[in-house]
Amino acid sequence: MSALTEIRHHIRVVEDTRKITRAMYLISSAKMKRAMRQHDQNALSFERIRSEIRFILESIHVPTRNPFFRPHGDKTAYLVIAGDKGLCGGYNHEILKLADSVINKTPPEDRSLFTIGHMASEYFERRGQHPDVHYLHVIQDPSLRHARAITSELCWLFTQHILDNVYVIYTQLDSKGSLHATSRRLLPILKEDFADAAETDEPVRVLAYHPSRFEALDTMVTHYLIGWIYSALVQANASEHHARMNAMYSATNNADDMLSRLNIQWGHARQQAITQELTEIIAGSGAGADYL
């Protein structure tokens, strides 16, 4: 009976674990869909801003005076976006492996490190690279407020020439459900960054900008940078939940397989126990008959 008790206990443990992994799968699925809705809503205005910036840049025949359009320098900042939690397969491992390889190409004296997510800050601290800035409580609930605050700080450092380049390292989730760890330049802005933006309709007459096309460009660039950071945040958030959803789906399936095997083992053990009891009863009856 000890084997039956042990198997029954194992079954209860696996069933409890399955309930947890199933619940985490459903929660991550809902959060991923919410994050992708946020991304799609932002993409509409973001792409329109990119189109308008392209239109203005192509209509300006003199160098722009916007402070974010300037040559590259040596002082580089890396904004690494990872998760706050584990249990999401290889999501954190992939993005941090890419970040490590990209960041180490820049000499220590010329680089700054900004992190979002506890997994990113802990990873670099274990390697003796303490983040210059760590943003708390951002990745689990990305918002425009967070995006504005992060963008404002990075832009101020850039305009003060404390930084010459800003790169964002995060994970993208494509339409097919594949995750791609990527590193992209945020600053400085180059004219060719808008070459793939959709062209606006040609105006019937020359557009008049108020107060000027340069000031209109300055405003659009600010919204462009905020939209860029917000897009990276919600993409990373959706990617984390997609990875966790897949991990929990696999864990739930593994629990189902284990329960099937355990139920078969329990059936065999129960059959053996019954057979043993019958054998003992028969043997006892035979011994009683001989005694009579």
C-alpha positions in Angstrom: 0.0 0.0 0.0 3.0 2.3 0.5 3.5 2.4 -3.3 -0.1 3.3 -3.9 0.1 6.1 -1.3 3.3 7.5 -2.8 1.8 7.5 -6.3 -1.4 9.1 -5.1 0.6 11.9 -3.4 2.6 12.4 -6.6 -0.5 12.7 -8.6 -1.9 15.4 -6.3 1.3 17.4 -6.5 1.4 17.3 -10.3 -2.3 18.2 -10.5 -1.7 21.3 -8.2 1.3 22.3 -10.4 -0.8 21.9 -13.5 -3.4 24.3 -12.1 -0.7 26.9 -11.5 0.9 26.6 -15.0 -2.5 26.6 -16.6 -3.5 29.8 -14.7 -0.2 31.5 -15.6 -0.7 30.5 -19.3 -4.2 32.2 -19.3 -2.9 35.3 -17.5 0.1 35.7 -19.8 -2.1 35.2 -22.9 -4.5 38.0 -21.8 -1.6 40.4 -20.9 0.1 39.7 -24.3 -3.0 40.5 -26.2 -3.5 43.7 -24.2 0.2 44.7 -24.9 -0.2 44.1 -28.6 -3.4 46.2 -28.7 -1.4 49.0 -27.1 1.3 48.5 -29.7 -1.1 48.6 -32.7 -2.8 51.7 -31.4 0.5 53.5 -31.0 1.7 52.3 -34.4 -1.0 54.2 -36.2 0.1 57.6 -34.9 3.8 56.7 -34.9 3.8 55.8 -38.6 1.9 59.0 -39.4 4.4 61.1 -37.5 7.3 59.3 -39.4 5.5 60.2 -42.7 5.2 63.8 -41.7 8.8 64.1 -40.6 9.9 62.6 -43.9 7.7 65.1 -45.8 9.3 68.0 -43.9 12.8 66.7 -44.3 12.4 66.3 -48.0 11.0 69.8 -48.4 13.8 71.4 -46.4 16.8 72.3 -48.6 19.1 73.5 -45.8 20.5 71.5 -42.9 18.0 71.1 -40.0 18.9 72.8 -36.8 17.1 70.2 -34.7 19.6 69.1 -31.9 18.8 65.4 -32.4 20.2 65.5 -36.0 23.9 65.6 -35.4 26.9 63.4 -36.2 27.8 60.3 -34.2 30.3 60.5 -31.3 32.0 58.1 -29.0 29.9 58.4 -25.8 27.3 55.7 -26.1 24.3 54.7 -23.9 22.6 51.4 -24.0 19.0 51.0 -22.8 18.5 47.3 -22.1 14.9 46.1 -21.7 14.4 42.7 -20.1 11.8 41.2 -17.7 11.1 41.5 -14.0 10.5 37.8 -13.6 11.6 34.4 -14.8 9.5 31.4 -15.9 9.5 32.6 -19.5 11.7 30.2 -21.3 14.8 31.7 -23.0 13.4 35.2 -23.2 15.7 36.9 -20.7 18.7 34.8 -21.7 18.5 35.8 -25.4 18.1 39.5 -24.8 20.8 39.6 -22.2 23.2 37.6 -24.3 22.7 40.0 -27.2 23.1 43.0 -24.8 26.3 41.6 -23.4 27.9 41.2 -26.8 26.8 44.6 -28.1 27.8 46.6 -25.0 31.2 45.0 -24.8 32.1 46.4 -28.2 32.3 49.9 -26.6 35.2 50.8 -24.3 34.1 51.1 -20.6 35.0 54.7 -20.5 32.7 55.6 -23.4 29.6 53.7 -22.4 26.6 54.2 -20.1 24.2 51.5 -19.1 20.4 52.0 -18.6 18.3 49.0 -17.6 14.6 48.2 -17.4 13.6 45.0 -15.6 15.1 43.4 -12.5 16.6 40.5 -14.6 18.7 43.0 -16.6 20.0 44.9 -13.6 20.8 41.7 -11.7 22.5 40.2 -14.7 25.0 43.1 -15.2 25.6 43.6 -11.5 26.7 40.0 -11.2 29.2 40.8 -13.9 30.5 43.9 -12.2 28.8 46.3 -14.6 26.5 48.4 -12.4 23.8 50.2 -14.3 24.0 54.0 -14.3 20.2 54.2 -14.3 17.7 51.5 -13.5 14.0 52.2 -14.1 11.7 50.5 -11.6 8.2 49.2 -12.1 8.1 50.0 -15.9 8.1 46.8 -17.9 5.1 45.1 -16.2 2.9 48.1 -17.0 4.4 50.2 -19.9 2.6 53.5 -20.4 3.1 56.8 -22.2 4.0 58.4 -18.8 6.9 56.0 -18.5 7.9 56.5 -22.1 7.9 60.3 -21.7 10.0 60.2 -18.5 12.6 57.9 -20.1 12.7 59.8 -23.3 13.0 63.1 -21.5 16.1 61.9 -19.5 17.8 60.4 -22.6 17.2 63.5 -24.7 18.5 65.8 -22.0 21.7 63.9 -21.7 22.0 63.9 -25.5 21.4 67.6 -26.0 23.9 68.3 -23.2 26.5 66.3 -25.1 26.9 63.9 -22.2 25.8 61.2 -24.7 26.5 61.0 -28.4 24.6 57.8 -29.2 21.7 55.9 -27.7 20.8 52.3 -28.5 17.8 50.4 -27.3 18.2 46.6 -26.9 14.8 44.8 -26.6 12.8 41.9 -28.0 10.4 42.3 -30.9 7.3 40.1 -31.4 6.4 39.7 -35.1 3.0 38.8 -36.6 4.0 35.1 -36.8 4.6 34.9 -33.1 8.4 34.7 -33.3 10.6 36.6 -30.9 13.7 38.6 -32.1 16.2 40.1 -29.8 17.4 43.3 -31.5 19.5 46.4 -31.0 18.4 49.6 -32.6 19.7 53.2 -32.6 17.4 55.8 -31.1 19.8 58.8 -31.2 21.1 60.6 -33.1 18.3 60.8 -35.7 19.4 60.5 -39.4 17.4 61.5 -42.4 17.6 57.9 -43.8 15.8 56.6 -40.7 12.6 57.8 -42.5 13.3 56.5 -46.0 10.9 53.6 -45.5 8.1 55.8 -44.1 4.9 56.0 -46.2 4.8 59.1 -48.4 2.2 61.7 -47.7 -0.1 62.8 -50.6 1.4 65.6 -52.6 -0.2 68.9 -51.6 -2.0 71.0 -54.2 -0.1 74.0 -53.0 2.8 74.7 -50.8 2.1 74.1 -47.2 2.5 76.9 -44.7 3.9 75.9 -41.3 3.1 77.8 -38.2 5.2 79.2 -36.6 7.8 77.5 -38.9 8.6 74.2 -40.5 11.6 73.9 -38.2 9.5 74.3 -35.1 6.9 71.9 -36.4 9.8 69.4 -37.0 11.0 69.9 -33.4 7.6 69.1 -32.1 7.2 66.0 -34.3 10.6 64.7 -33.4 9.8 64.8 -29.7 6.6 62.8 -30.3 8.5 60.4 -32.6 11.1 59.7 -29.9 8.4 59.1 -27.2 6.5 56.9 -29.6 9.7 54.9 -30.4 10.4 54.3 -26.7 6.8 53.4 -26.0 6.7 51.0 -28.9 9.9 49.2 -27.6 8.4 49.0 -24.1 5.1 47.4 -25.2 6.9 45.1 -27.7 9.2 43.9 -24.9 6.2 43.4 -22.6 4.3 41.5 -25.2 7.3 39.4 -26.0 7.9 38.4 -22.3 4.3 37.3 -21.9 4.3 35.4 -25.2 7.5 33.6 -24.0 5.9 32.9 -20.6 2.7 31.7 -22.3 4.6 29.2 -24.4 6.6 28.0 -21.4 3.5 27.5 -19.3 1.8 25.8 -22.2 4.7 23.3 -22.5 4.7 22.9 -18.7 1.0 22.1 -18.7 1.3 19.6 -21.5 4.2 18.0 -19.6 2.0 17.8 -16.5 -0.7 16.1 -18.5 1.8 13.5 -19.8 3.1 12.9 -16.3 -0.4 12.5 -15.0 -1.2 9.9 -17.7 1.9 7.9 -16.8 1.2 8.2 -13.0 -2.4 7.1 -13.5 -1.2 4.0 -15.4 1.3 3.3 -12.7 -1.4 3.7 -10.0 -3.6 1.3 -11.9 -0.8 -1.3 -12.1 0.1 -0.8 -8.5 -3.6 -1.2 -7.4 -3.9 -4.3 -9.5 -0.8 -5.8 -7.9 -2.1 -4.9 -4.5 -5.4 -6.6 -5.2 -3.7 -9.6 -6.6 -1.5 -9.9 -3.6 -4.5 -9.7 -1.2 -6.3 -12.4 -3.1 -3.2 -14.6 -3.1 -2.9 -14.1 0.7 -6.6 -14.9 1.2 -6.4 -18.1 -1.0 -3.2 -19.1 0.8 -4.9 -18.6 4.1 -8.0 -20.6 3.1 -5.8 -23.4 1.9 -3.9 -23.5 5.2 -7.1 -23.6 7.2 -8.5 -26.5 5.1 -5.3 -28.6 5.7 -5.6 -27.9 9.5 -9.2 -29.2 9.5 
